């Protein structure tokens, strides 16, 4: 992963963005020697957001199973029939 100072980002944003788009490698931005932010390509960010949403959905499903909040296939079909009429 590349690391850039925030002052370099201010001075050379165009170059840093061009490198980012070409390499697709995230850039860690530091301020006063401390991590401050990550700069990532838009497509990579959107991909990560979609992946996170899927993982959250799986987690909710697993939690429902553990808590016994499930229904049988037959019961689900009966409920869906009411919605489809």
Residue, then its C-alpha position, 0 to 999 in steps of 0.5 A: x500500500x502506498x503512503x502519502x503525506x497530507x501535504x503531498x496530497x494537497x500539492x500533488x493531488x492530480x498525480x496521486x489520483x492518476x497513480x491511484x486510477x492506474x494501479x488501483x492500489x489504495x493510498x494511506x494518507x497520513x497527518x503528523x505521522x499518523x494514519x488519517x484516511x484511505x484514498x481508494x478508487x471509486x469502483x473499488x469503494x463501490x465494490x467494497x460497499x456491495x460486499x459489506x451489504x451482502x455480509x450484513x445480510x448474511x449476518x442478519x440471516x445467521x442471527x435469525x437462525x440462532x434466535x429461532x426466527x425462522x419459518x418452514x418452507x410450507x409456512x413461507x409459501x402460505x404467506x407468499x400466496x396471500x401477497x400474490x393474490 
